[in-house]
Amino acid sequence: MLYFILSVMLYCILRAMLCFIVGDIKELIDRDFSSFDKFRELMSAKTVAIQGSGWGWLAWNPRHQRLRLTTCPNQDPVSMQGM
């Protein structure tokens, strides 16, 4: 049941984001993930795979100058992964 609730919540959040994504971030998402729909699909797949507690992040990778999807267990910050 918790999985269902979180899935619906994530879907609603990402769907709402679609209305507000404009400008530079939209261009970066289109460049790095082909489209917002592909980004949403990849983000959902990564975050659904988290067992227990953890976070899914859309982060900027300064080394490669690209957006990256990553996950962190528990309360670990994304900066631990060099983002």
Secondary structure by P-SEA (a helix, b strand, c coil): caaaaaaaaaaaaaaaaaaccccaaaaaaaaacccaaaaaaaaaaaaaaccccccccccccccccbbbbbccccccccccccc
